[in-house]
C-alpha cells in the first residue's frame, strides 16, 4: 500500500519561539498600524504569511557554505561559485549580482526602457510595474482570459495571451516595445504556472518581431515542477532540465533569490547581450556595488549558489507544492472562494467573492487581511485595489508560505482561523484610505474603518 502522507523532507535543528497575542492586543495593534499589516511589528505576528520573499529557512549546507564566504571587494571566489551555479541552471552569458530582485528590475528597465515605451508581461508584480512606470514606460498585462476568473481551473493559468501580445505589437509598433517579460510563476495572477508550450509561443512571437524576451524567474523551480507534473512530455524530465529548456527560449532574466534561491537576501540580472551587460554593470557600480558582489556579502553569494540547486530537488518541490495545495483544498472545501487551482507558493483568497458587500473602492482585500490578523494573529497581504489601484482586476488576499518554516500543524491552525472568519464574513466592513505614497502605496498606506 503506497504511503499517502507527504512529510516535510527535513529535520529541524534550530527553533525560534513565536509569541501569542490576545485579541485585545491585536485590536490595539491594528489601530496603531492604521490597518496596514506591513506596519505591524513582526514579533506581534503569530503566523507570518505576508510574503515568501527572504523568509525561508536555510539548510545546513547553506549555513556551511556561508562559512567559506570570501569578502574580497573584487574578484571574490564566492562570486565564481555563484556565477557557476547560476549559469548551470539559467545558461545566460552574463550574471550580474544585485541585493534583491527589484534592484535587477531597476537596472534592466533603466537601461532598456525610455518614456513612451510599452513592456508586456503575463502580469507585472508590484515592484516590476513600479520600476517600469518610474522610467516613464507603460506596463501592459496580457494574461489569458481564464486568469481573470478566480474560480476557473486551468493547469497553466499563468500563461500569456499570445494573440493579445501580437495585437499589442501591431497597435503600438515594435519600436516602442524594448522587451517582453514572462513571470514564472505568475505571482499577481495567483501563483499560477506558465507552460513550456506557452513560453515557446511567446518566444516565437518575440523572435519574429526581434524583441528580446526576459523572464522574471523568482519562482522558476516551482514553475518547472508544475510543468513536470502537468504538461505532457515532461513527466520524465528533471526540474533542472525543464528550467534549462525554458530559459533557453529567452535572452535574459531578473531573479529574486529570496524566493527559489532559498536565501534571505540577494538576486541577479542575466543577459546574453554584451553591450547591455556593460551598461548594466556601469549602473550597478553606481548604486549597488562592484560587479563581483553587487551589494551582497560573499557569504550571501555562497548561500544562493547552494540554494538554487536545493530548490530544484524533487523531494523538496513535491512537499512544497502539495503542502500549499493542502491549505487551499481544505478551505475551498468549506466554501471559501480561492484562485483555482492552488498556486505554488501561496493560496489566494478571492476577497471580492468572500466579501461581496464590500466594493473594490472600500478595499475588501485589506479588510479581509485585517480580519484574519484580528481573529488569529495571521499576517497576509492584499493583492488588489490598494496594491494596483485602477489596474486591479481582482481583489485577492495572498497567504504566502515561507519555505521550510512552518509545519502542517501551523497550516491546520491557519485553516481554522480562515473558517472562523468565513462564518462571520457578513459582519466585515470596508476601509477608507487616509494616506498614500506616490509609488508602491500599499507598503506605507494608512487606512481607517468606514
C-alpha positions in Angstrom: 0.0 0.0 0.0 1.5 3.4 -1.0 2.0 6.0 1.7 -0.2 9.0 1.1 1.1 11.4 3.7 3.6 13.9 2.4 6.0 14.9 5.2 8.5 17.8 5.4 11.7 16.5 3.8 13.9 17.9 6.5 14.7 17.7 10.2 14.5 20.7 12.5 17.8 21.6 14.2 17.0 25.1 15.5 13.8 26.6 16.6 12.5 30.2 17.1 9.8 30.9 19.6 6.6 32.7 18.4 4.6 34.9 20.8 0.9 34.6 21.4 -1.1 37.8 21.5 -4.6 38.4 22.8 -7.5 39.7 20.7 -7.5 42.9 22.7 -3.8 43.4 21.9 -4.4 42.7 18.2 -7.2 45.2 18.1 -4.9 47.8 19.5 -2.1 46.9 17.2 -4.4 47.1 14.1 -5.3 50.6 15.1 -1.6 51.6 15.7 -0.7 50.1 12.3 -3.5 52.0 10.5 -5.0 48.7 9.3 -1.9 48.1 7.1 -0.3 44.8 8.1 3.1 45.9 6.6 3.3 48.4 9.5 2.9 45.7 12.2 6.0 44.6 14.3 6.9 41.1 13.3 7.1 40.0 16.9 3.3 40.6 17.2 2.5 38.2 14.4 1.9 34.5 15.2 1.9 33.0 11.6 3.5 35.3 9.1 2.3 34.7 5.6 2.9 38.3 4.4 5.5 37.0 1.9 7.6 34.1 0.9 10.4 36.5 -0.1 13.5 36.1 2.1 11.5 34.5 4.9 12.6 30.9 4.3 14.8 28.7 6.5 18.3 28.0 5.1 19.7 24.4 5.1 22.8 23.1 6.9 24.5 23.0 3.5 23.8 26.7 3.0 25.0 27.7 6.5 28.1 25.6 5.9 28.7 27.3 2.6 28.5 30.7 4.3 31.5 29.9 6.4 33.7 29.9 3.3 32.3 33.2 2.0 35.1 35.4 0.8 34.5 39.1 1.3 37.0 40.5 -1.2 35.8 43.6 -2.8 36.7 42.5 -6.3 37.2 39.0 -7.9 35.9 37.0 -4.9 35.9 33.2 -5.3 32.4 33.3 -3.8 31.3 35.2 -6.9 32.8 32.5 -9.1 30.9 29.7 -7.3 27.7 31.9 -7.5 28.2 32.5 -11.2 28.8 28.8 -12.0 25.6 27.9 -10.1 23.5 30.5 -11.9 24.9 29.6 -15.4 24.5 25.9 -14.7 20.7 26.5 -14.4 19.9 29.6 -16.4 22.5 29.3 -19.1 23.0 33.1 -19.8 26.4 34.6 -20.6 26.4 37.5 -18.2 25.5 37.1 -14.5 25.2 40.4 -12.5 24.5 40.1 -8.8 22.1 42.5 -7.0 21.0 42.9 -3.5 17.5 41.7 -4.4 15.1 41.3 -7.4 13.8 44.8 -7.6 17.4 46.1 -8.0 17.8 43.9 -11.0 14.5 45.2 -12.4 15.5 48.8 -11.8 18.8 48.3 -13.7 17.2 46.4 -16.5 14.4 48.9 -17.2 16.7 51.9 -16.7 19.0 50.6 -19.4 16.4 49.2 -21.8 13.4 51.4 -21.5 12.5 55.1 -22.1 9.5 57.3 -21.8 6.7 56.2 -24.0 7.8 52.5 -24.3 5.5 49.6 -23.5 6.6 46.5 -21.6 4.2 43.5 -22.0 4.1 40.8 -19.3 1.7 38.0 -18.4 1.1 40.0 -15.2 3.5 42.5 -13.7 4.0 42.3 -9.9 4.1 45.4 -7.8 7.8 46.3 -7.9 8.1 45.3 -11.6 5.3 47.6 -12.6 6.7 50.4 -10.4 10.1 50.2 -12.0 8.6 50.2 -15.5 6.5 53.2 -14.7 9.3 55.0 -12.9 11.2 55.4 -16.2 8.1 56.6 -18.0 7.1 53.4 -19.7 3.8 51.6 -19.7 3.4 48.2 -18.0 0.9 46.1 -20.1 -0.6 42.9 -18.5 -1.6 40.2 -21.0 -2.8 37.2 -19.1 -5.0 34.6 -20.7 -8.8 35.2 -20.1 -9.0 32.3 -17.6 -6.5 34.2 -15.3 -9.2 36.9 -14.7 -11.6 34.3 -13.4 -10.5 33.2 -9.9 -12.8 30.2 -9.7 -12.0 28.8 -13.2 -9.5 25.9 -13.1 -6.7 25.8 -15.7 -3.4 23.9 -15.4 -1.4 26.8 -16.7 -3.4 29.9 -15.7 -0.2 31.9 -15.6 0.2 31.8 -19.4 0.5 35.0 -21.5 -2.2 35.7 -24.1 0.0 35.4 -27.3 -2.8 36.7 -29.6 -3.0 39.8 -27.3 0.7 40.2 -27.5 0.6 40.2 -31.3 -2.2 42.7 -31.2 -0.3 45.0 -28.9 2.8 44.9 -31.1 0.7 45.7 -34.1 -1.1 48.6 -32.3 1.9 50.4 -30.7 4.6 49.3 -33.0 7.7 47.1 -32.4 9.9 50.1 -31.9 8.0 51.0 -28.7 8.5 47.6 -27.1 12.1 47.2 -25.9 11.5 43.8 -24.3 8.8 41.3 -23.3 8.7 39.8 -19.9 7.3 36.5 -18.7 6.8 36.0 -15.0 7.2 32.4 -13.7 5.2 31.6 -11.7 2.7 34.4 -12.3 2.5 35.9 -8.8 -0.1 38.6 -9.2 -2.3 36.0 -11.1 -2.4 33.6 -8.1 1.0 31.9 -8.2 0.0 30.2 -11.4 2.5 28.4 -13.7 3.4 29.1 -17.3 3.6 26.1 -19.6 6.5 25.3 -21.8 4.2 25.4 -24.8 3.2 29.0 -23.9 6.8 30.0 -23.3 7.7 28.7 -26.8 4.9 30.6 -28.4 5.8 33.9 -26.6 9.5 33.3 -27.6 8.5 32.7 -31.2 6.5 35.9 -31.3 9.4 37.8 -29.9 11.9 36.3 -32.4 9.5 37.1 -35.2 9.5 40.8 -34.2 13.1 40.8 -33.0 12.1 41.8 -29.4 14.2 40.4 -26.5 12.4 38.1 -24.1 13.2 38.3 -20.4 12.0 36.0 -17.6 11.0 37.2 -14.1 12.4 34.0 -12.7 11.7 34.3 -9.0 9.8 31.0 -8.7 11.4 29.2 -11.6 11.8 25.9 -9.7 8.1 25.7 -8.7 7.1 26.5 -12.3 9.4 23.7 -13.5 7.8 21.2 -11.2 4.3 22.2 -12.4 5.4 21.6 -15.9 6.8 18.2 -14.9 3.5 17.2 -13.3 1.0 18.8 -15.6 2.4 19.1 -19.1 2.5 16.1 -21.4 6.0 15.0 -22.4 7.8 16.3 -19.3 7.0 13.5 -16.9 10.5 12.1 -17.0 12.4 15.4 -17.1 14.1 16.7 -14.0 13.1 20.2 -12.8 16.6 21.4 -13.7 16.3 20.1 -17.3 12.9 21.8 -17.6 14.4 25.1 -16.3 17.3 24.9 -18.8 14.9 24.4 -21.7 12.7 27.3 -20.7 15.5 29.8 -20.1 17.0 28.8 -23.5 13.9 30.4 -25.0 14.8 33.9 -23.7 17.6 36.5 -23.8 17.9 37.1 -20.1 16.2 37.2 -16.7 15.7 39.0 -13.4 15.7 37.0 -10.3 15.0 37.5 -6.6 17.0 34.8 -4.9 14.8 35.4 -1.8 12.3 33.1 -3.4 13.5 30.0 -5.3 17.1 30.8 -4.3 16.2 29.8 -0.8 18.2 32.7 0.6 17.3 35.6 2.9 18.7 38.3 0.6 20.0 38.6 -2.9 19.2 38.5 -6.6 20.7 38.8 -10.1 20.2 40.1 -13.6 21.3 37.9 -16.6 21.7 38.7 -20.2 23.3 37.3 -23.4 23.9 40.8 -24.8 27.5 42.1 -24.3 26.7 45.7 -24.8 23.7 45.7 -22.5 25.7 43.8 -19.8 28.3 46.6 -19.8 25.7 49.3 -19.4 24.0 47.3 -16.6 27.3 46.8 -14.8 28.1 50.5 -15.1 24.8 51.3 -13.4 25.3 48.5 -10.9 28.6 50.1 -9.8 26.9 53.4 -9.2 24.1 52.1 -7.0 24.8 48.5 -5.9 28.5 47.7 -5.8 31.2 46.1 -7.8 30.1 43.5 -10.4 31.5 40.6 -8.4 29.4 41.4 -5.3 26.6 43.7 -6.4 25.5 44.8 -2.9 25.9 41.3 -1.4 28.3 39.8 1.1 30.4 36.9 -0.1 28.5 34.7 2.3 25.2 35.6 0.7 26.6 34.6 -2.7 27.6 31.3 -1.3 24.1 30.7 0.2 22.4 31.5 -3.1 24.8 29.2 -5.0 23.7 26.3 -2.9 20.0 27.3 -2.5 19.4 27.5 -6.3 20.4 23.8 -6.5 18.4 22.8 -3.4 15.3 24.5 -4.8 15.3 22.1 -7.8 15.3 18.9 -5.6 12.2 16.9 -6.4 11.5 15.8 -2.8 11.5 19.4 -1.7 9.4 20.6 -4.6 6.8 17.8 -4.1 6.5 18.8 -0.4 6.3 22.5 -1.3 3.5 22.2 -3.9 1.5 19.6 -2.1 1.6 21.4 1.3 0.4 24.7 -0.3 -2.4 22.8 -2.1 -3.4 21.3 1.3 -4.3 24.7 2.6 -6.2 25.6 -0.5 -8.1 22.3 -0.7 -9.3 22.4 2.9 -10.6 26.0 2.9 -12.2 25.7 -0.5 -14.0 22.5 0.6 -15.9 24.7 3.1 -16.9 27.2 0.5 -14.1 29.8 0.8 -13.5 31.2 -2.7 -9.9 31.0 -3.8 -8.0 31.3 -7.0 -8.2 27.8 -8.6 -6.1 25.7 -8.8 -3.9 26.4 -5.8 -0.7 28.2 -6.6 2.9 27.1 -5.9 4.0 29.5 -3.2 0.7 30.8 -1.9 -3.1 30.5 -1.6 -5.0 33.5 -2.9 -8.5 34.1 -1.4 -10.9 35.9 -3.7 -11.8 38.8 -1.4 -14.5 40.2 -3.8 -16.3 36.9 -3.6 -15.6 36.4 0.1 -17.0 39.9 0.9 -19.4 40.7 -1.9 -20.9 43.5 0.1 -17.6 45.4 0.2 -17.0 47.3 -3.1 -13.4 47.5 -4.5 -13.2 51.2 -3.5 -13.5 50.1 0.1 -10.5 47.7 -0.2 -12.1 44.2 0.5 -8.7 42.5 0.4 -7.2 44.8 3.1 -10.4 44.4 5.2 -10.2 40.6 5.0 -6.4 40.6 5.7 -7.0 42.8 8.8 -9.8 40.4 10.0 -7.5 37.4 9.7 -5.0 39.1 11.9 -7.6 40.1 14.4 -9.0 36.6 14.6 -5.8 34.6 14.9 -2.6 36.7 14.5 -2.1 35.7 10.9 -0.4 38.2 8.6 -1.2 38.1 4.9 -1.2 40.7 2.1 -3.7 42.2 -0.2 -3.1 42.0 -3.9 -5.8 44.2 -5.4 -7.1 47.7 -5.4 -4.7 49.1 -2.8 -1.7 47.5 -4.4 -2.5 48.2 -8.1 -5.1 51.0 -8.0 -7.0 51.3 -11.3 -5.0 48.4 -12.7 -6.6 45.9 -10.3 -8.9 43.4 -12.0 -9.3 41.3 -8.8 -9.0 41.8 -5.1 -7.1 38.9 -3.6 -5.6 38.1 -0.2 -2.4 36.2 -0.6 -1.3 33.7 2.0 2.4 33.2 1.0 4.0 30.2 2.7 7.7 30.7 3.7 9.9 27.9 2.5 10.9 25.2 5.1 9.5 27.3 8.0 6.0 26.1 9.1 4.7 22.5 9.7 1.4 21.0 8.9 0.0 21.9 12.4 0.7 25.6 11.6 -1.2 25.2 8.4 -4.1 23.5 10.2 -4.3 26.4 12.6 -4.4 28.8 9.6 -7.3 26.8 8.2 -9.2 27.1 11.4 -8.8 30.8 11.6 -9.9 31.4 8.0 -13.0 29.3 8.5 -13.9 31.2 11.7 -13.7 34.5 9.7 -15.7 32.9 6.9 -18.6 32.1 9.3 -19.0 35.8 10.2 -18.0 37.4 6.9 -21.2 39.4 6.6 -20.1 41.5 9.7 -16.8 42.7 8.0 -16.8 46.2 6.7 -14.6 48.1 4.3 -11.9 50.7 4.8 -11.0 54.1 3.5 -7.6 55.5 2.6 -6.1 58.1 4.9 -2.6 58.4 3.4 -0.8 57.1 0.3 2.6 57.4 -1.2 3.1 58.2 -4.9 4.7 54.8 -5.7 4.0 51.4 -4.2 1.5 52.9 -1.8 0.5 49.6 -0.2 3.7 49.4 1.7 3.1 52.6 3.7 -0.6 53.4 3.2 -2.7 54.3 6.2 -6.4 53.3 6.4 -9.3 53.6 8.7 -12.7 51.8 9.0 -15.6 53.2 7.1 
